[in-house]
Amino acid sequence: MAGRVAGKVALITGAAEGIGAESARALGREGAQLVLTDINDNGVKSLVAELERNGHAAIGVHHDVSDERDWEAVMAAALSRFGRLDVLVNNAAIAFVGPTAETTLADWRRMLAVNLDSVFLGTKHAIRAMTGKEGAGKGGSIINISSILGIDGAATAAAYCASKGGVRLFTKSVALECGEAGNGIRVNSLHPGYIHTSMFETDIAAYGSFDAKMKKVSALHPIGRVGQPEEIAAGVVFLASDESSFMTGSELVIDGGYTAR
Ligand SMILES: NC(=O)c1ccc[n+]([C@@H]2O[C@H](COP(=O)([O-])OP(=O)(O)OC[C@H]3O[C@@H](n4cnc5c(N)ncnc54)[C@H](O)[C@@H]3O)[C@@H](O)[C@H]2O)c1
């Protein structure tokens, strides 16, 4: 199949909905073969069926991104089905807000486990797959979904910001390491502004209503609105493709101008 990522095998975490699902659709349209993972098995199953109906090759695998044994099983499934790995999109994450003084250590650890341990584990096992006998010499692209809140702080979002800031500098460090190793693996972070997904809808209570939140959050973006998952998926395709071949250790910010202030 022709396309901007034709022949590449891409693994996307948190693919059942939101930015992960739209990234899967966009990469599929551009010719990638897909390994889609999530804790939401039904969501992944129906997305795989949709992609197959549209003529794309895809498998779904159950995966808790904070569990290293799950990562080992996912990589084994990817290599067994497609024989190689070219792209990893570390997308799965959780978000919650609340005053730091009232955040429990268990909540803090859960945030760091799902949002940051996951990126470490995925990167570790992707480098192994991309440099192992199946992938040797071909390089690859690791795309770590951070956030505008990995660049700017936000009141009552300290744990989330810590996790996303960690993703940002982890990404740069591994990019330097891969550069020194000469293994052809590029590692970049992607920083969305507020995007209309389930995650966006999680803390409506703090705003009173969905409309009130949409109005207030839209105003934070000079472009005058929040983003759509497709607008982030476009960045994922760019970073996955060879069009970004001179890009590593960078931050791709797609935020309607949020961080321009
Ligand atoms: N939506 C936004 O406003 C926004 C802004 C900036 C960054 N982001 C980032 O974009 C990425 C995608 O966010 P989204 O808005 O699509 O979120 P979402 O909540 O719509 O989807 C997240 C997916 O991750 C899965 N998931 C959650 N915990 C998991 C785990 N332990 N293991 C595997 N899968 C798990 C969920 O089941 C879900 O399918 C996240 O990294 C998020 O932090 C989102």
The ligand as a Gaussian input file, in Angstrom:
#p B3LYP/6-31G(d) Opt

LIG

0 1
 N       -6.992000      15.334000      25.862000
 C       -6.173000      16.323000      26.174000
 O       -6.593000      17.466000      26.413000
 C       -4.685000      16.092000      26.203000
 C       -3.839000      17.205000      26.261000
 C       -2.471000      17.015000      26.297000
 C       -1.944000      15.728000      26.294000
 N       -2.790000      14.666000      26.242000
 C       -2.185000      13.342000      26.239000
 O       -2.597000      12.632000      25.088000
 C       -2.607000      11.224000      25.356000
 C       -3.963000      10.641000      24.974000
 O       -4.955000      11.314000      25.724000
 P       -6.508000      11.236000      25.357000
 O       -7.043000      12.593000      25.593000
 O       -6.707000      10.568000      24.056000
 O       -6.997000      10.298000      26.562000
 P       -8.248000       9.315000      26.681000
 O       -8.548000       9.292000      28.143000
 O       -9.324000       9.696000      25.720000
 O       -7.634000       7.922000      26.214000
 C       -6.595000       7.321000      26.957000
 C       -6.556000       5.834000      26.653000
 O       -5.527000       5.273000      27.504000
 C       -6.036000       4.070000      28.060000
 N       -5.340000       3.762000      29.314000
 C       -5.501000       4.358000      30.517000
 N       -4.717000       3.750000      31.424000
 C       -4.045000       2.754000      30.779000
 C       -3.096000       1.783000      31.181000
 N       -2.676000       1.682000      32.458000
 N       -2.607000       0.950000      30.240000
 C       -3.021000       1.034000      28.963000
 N       -3.933000       1.908000      28.525000
 C       -4.441000       2.770000      29.429000
 C       -7.530000       4.318000      28.249000
 O       -8.248000       3.100000      28.371000
 C       -7.868000       5.110000      26.992000
 O       -8.238000       4.275000      25.926000
 C       -2.260000      11.099000      26.842000
 O       -0.883000      10.859000      26.975000
 C       -2.607000      12.461000      27.398000
 O       -1.915000      12.759000      28.596000
 C       -4.147000      14.805000      26.194000

